[in-house]
Amino acid sequence: MSKKPVQKTAPRAQESVAITEAEWDIMELLWEKSPRTSQEIVSLLEEGRGWKRATVVTLLARLTAKGALATKPQGNRFLYTPAVERSACVAEETRSFLDRMFGGALQPLVAHVAEHHSLTKKDISELKALLDQIKPNT
């Protein structure tokens, strides 16, 4: 009995994937415009970041393996498209940051910002208005 090849499915758009700082650069290009070929991505990052082709190709492979990118063959090349929404990755990054820096609690982050950054009256007013709009989780 022959086995069918197993296809790895990409995460649904609402699922998040943890991505590195370097991977963010690639994802930002693809969230901005997709699909793109690896050559387009390499060209943009060689100019903008000074990265070598091998670096970009490695990062594309990692992102694809993580399920952050979907690929579609087109002739002898692949088209890359985000398989996750930017907002989901921002949420994952925010959770990770809060966990690492503030034990997962939001209040110490806000206290830190208030203590170490110059907040204007406008900033404080906007924060209060935002807090008034938030409905608490039960």
C-alpha positions as CSV (number, residue, x, y, z in Angstrom):
1,M,0.0,0.0,0.0
2,S,1.5,3.3,-1.0
3,K,1.4,6.3,1.2
4,K,0.2,9.7,-0.1
5,P,2.7,12.5,0.5
6,V,1.7,14.6,3.6
7,Q,1.1,18.2,2.9
8,K,1.9,20.7,5.6
9,T,-0.9,23.2,5.9
10,A,-0.2,26.8,6.8
11,P,-1.8,28.3,9.9
12,R,-5.1,30.0,9.4
13,A,-4.8,33.8,9.3
14,Q,-5.8,34.3,12.9
15,E,-3.1,32.0,14.3
16,S,0.1,33.6,15.4
17,V,3.7,32.6,14.8
18,A,6.7,33.8,16.8
19,I,9.1,35.4,14.4
20,T,12.6,36.9,14.9
21,E,13.6,40.5,14.3
22,A,15.2,39.6,11.0
23,E,12.2,37.6,9.9
24,W,10.0,40.7,10.6
25,D,11.8,42.5,7.8
26,I,10.7,39.9,5.3
27,M,7.2,39.7,6.6
28,E,6.8,43.5,6.5
29,L,7.7,43.4,2.8
30,L,5.1,40.7,2.2
31,W,2.4,42.2,4.3
32,E,2.9,45.4,2.3
33,K,2.6,43.6,-1.1
34,S,2.3,40.0,-2.0
35,P,2.9,37.7,-3.6
36,R,6.5,38.3,-4.2
37,T,9.3,36.1,-5.6
38,S,12.4,35.4,-3.6
39,Q,14.4,37.5,-6.2
40,E,12.2,40.5,-5.5
41,I,12.6,40.1,-1.7
42,V,16.4,39.5,-2.1
43,S,16.7,42.7,-4.2
44,L,14.8,44.8,-1.7
45,L,16.7,43.6,1.3
46,E,20.1,43.8,-0.5
47,E,19.4,47.5,-1.2
48,G,17.7,48.3,2.1
49,R,19.6,46.2,4.6
50,G,22.8,45.1,2.8
51,W,21.8,41.4,3.3
52,K,23.3,38.6,1.1
53,R,21.0,36.4,-1.0
54,A,21.9,33.3,1.1
55,T,20.7,35.1,4.3
56,V,17.3,36.0,2.7
57,V,16.8,32.5,1.3
58,T,17.5,31.0,4.7
59,L,15.0,33.3,6.3
60,L,12.4,32.5,3.7
61,A,12.9,28.8,4.3
62,R,12.6,29.3,8.1
63,L,9.4,31.3,7.8
64,T,7.9,28.7,5.4
65,A,8.8,25.9,7.8
66,K,7.2,27.8,10.7
67,G,4.0,28.2,8.6
68,A,4.3,32.0,8.5
69,L,4.6,32.0,4.7
70,A,2.7,30.1,2.0
71,T,4.5,29.3,-1.2
72,K,3.1,28.7,-4.7
73,P,5.2,27.4,-7.5
74,Q,5.3,29.5,-10.6
75,G,7.5,28.0,-13.3
76,N,11.0,27.5,-11.8
77,R,10.4,29.9,-8.9
78,F,8.1,30.3,-5.9
79,L,5.7,33.1,-5.0
80,Y,5.7,33.9,-1.3
81,T,2.6,35.1,0.5
82,P,2.0,35.7,4.3
83,A,0.1,32.8,5.9
84,V,-0.5,34.8,9.1
85,E,-1.9,38.3,9.6
86,R,0.4,41.0,10.8
87,S,-2.0,41.7,13.7
88,A,-1.6,38.1,15.0
89,C,2.2,38.4,14.9
90,V,2.0,41.7,16.7
91,A,-0.2,40.1,19.4
92,E,2.3,37.2,19.8
93,E,5.2,39.6,20.1
94,T,3.3,41.7,22.6
95,R,2.5,38.7,24.7
96,S,6.1,37.5,24.6
97,F,7.4,41.0,25.5
98,L,5.0,41.3,28.5
99,D,5.9,37.8,29.7
100,R,9.7,38.4,29.4
101,M,9.8,42.0,30.8
102,F,6.8,42.3,33.2
103,G,5.8,38.8,34.1
104,G,2.8,39.0,31.8
105,A,1.2,41.9,33.6
106,L,0.2,45.1,31.8
107,Q,0.2,47.4,34.9
108,P,4.0,47.3,35.4
109,L,4.5,48.2,31.7
110,V,2.3,51.2,32.0
111,A,3.9,52.2,35.3
112,H,7.4,51.9,33.6
113,V,6.3,54.0,30.6
114,A,4.8,56.7,33.0
115,E,8.0,56.8,35.1
116,H,10.6,56.7,32.4
117,H,9.0,58.6,29.5
118,S,7.7,62.1,29.3
119,L,4.0,61.9,28.9
120,T,2.2,65.0,27.8
121,K,-1.2,66.0,29.1
122,K,-2.5,65.0,25.7
123,D,-0.9,61.5,26.0
124,I,-2.5,61.0,29.5
125,S,-5.8,62.2,28.2
126,E,-5.7,59.8,25.3
127,L,-4.7,56.9,27.6
128,K,-7.6,57.7,29.9
129,A,-10.0,57.8,27.0
130,L,-8.7,54.5,25.7
131,L,-9.1,52.9,29.2
132,D,-12.6,54.2,29.4
133,Q,-13.4,52.5,26.1
134,I,-12.0,49.1,27.1
135,K,-14.5,46.5,28.3
136,P,-13.0,44.2,30.9
137,N,-12.7,40.5,30.3
138,T,-14.9,38.4,32.7
